[in-house]
Amino acid sequence: MSILFSSTGLGPLKLRNHVVMAPMTRSRATGNVPNELMAEYYEQRSTAGLIITEGTSPSPNGLGYPRIPGVFSCAQTEGWRAVTEVVHRNGTKIFLQLMHCGRIAHPLNIPDGARIVAPSAVAASGEMYTDNDGMQPYPVPEEMSEEDINATIEEYSQAARSAVIAGFDGVELHGANGYLIEQFIRPNTNLRADGYGGAIENRARFMLEAVEAVTDAIGRERVGIRLSPFGVFNDMPLYEAMEEEYGYLAQVLDKTQLAYIHLVDHSSMGAPTVPDSIKRTFRREFKGALILSGGYDAEGAESDLAAGKCDLVAVGRPFLANPDLVERWKTGAPLNQPDMSTAYSPGPKGYTDYPVLKG
């Protein structure tokens, strides 16, 4: 494993290895405020070169699930500061993932006065968990006005500034998995007839304006974006022009000079296979760093790094159950298996109580 565990760079940042802890919602932020338990969780896993946090809302409107954190209040910023301090103490870099859930929300999961907004008034199929009333169907969201769009872009910008104040090394815009940015990109959720809808050049406009606002706020070297071509999570069906359109996104994102693009491949969990051709397109068209994620073990990560397919490899569920994943991969030690029944429940069980190697 000559590459995987060697140091590397990400723009001006020095990373201790090529391993990235992928963003994973864990629903432990009671009252939407990061807490000591969360700081312990991230500290335990701070042997990765880079940690990307769970999805964090830039505004009350962006909250969707129970107990997910935000970064739009002083208390939230201070809560995150405790996280960044312990992670940095161990020599790891950390980015805050900014996730606006858009239509993937329920009134019972958002504070009074917040609104469920989306590019178009199209409800997602299925149901969402609420702490108060269990599973509930997704509501029809409000179609965003241009004023709403401008306000939301400003919320991303302010959230990025707050992230830097909290000590983060950068932010990742969540443009994947059926959340707001992808809701603008995809034709099934964006039925608009104005300058934000129709052709892919218009459907990509919200993403690009959010990128511009955030990079203007904190610097391009501090910003990445996560995308999920061929992802179907949160009622995002495949469509014929998908590969061509995501190829266009690779080209226009290259012009923004972002620090990285993070591509999601959930085929190991039953989602459609992401064609190698689309990964090659992003590698060819985007000159910044490319992070690949999805189903990696140590051997697969080393192989793709050695072949030049990516610059960093992100890992999700193995990190959930193995705080010392890097050491286990180095030594070939067996891995703990995640208990998904406790993945989103309150408290330390299934969160900070996974065993680590002795000695």
Salt bridges, closest charged atoms under 4 A:
GLU78 OE2 - ARG81 NH2 2.96
ASP131 OD1 - ARG67 NH2 2.87
GLU142 OE1 - ARG115 NH2 2.94
ASP148 OD1 - ARG115 NH1 3.15
GLU154 OE2 - ARG161 NH1 3.81
ASP169 OD2 - HIS88 NE2 2.74
GLU172 OE1 - HIS262 ND1 3.03
GLU182 OE2 - ARG186 NH2 3.38
ASP194 OD2 - ARG192 NH2 2.73
GLU209 OE2 - ARG205 NE 2.86
ASP235 OD2 - ARG103 NH2 3.71
GLU245 OE2 - ARG203 NH2 2.75
ASP265 OD2 - LYS279 NZ 2.81
GLU285 OE2 - ARG284 NE 3.26
ASP304 OD1 - LYS309 NZ 3.70
ASP311 OD2 - ARG283 NH1 2.61
ASP324 OD1 - ARG328 NE 2.76
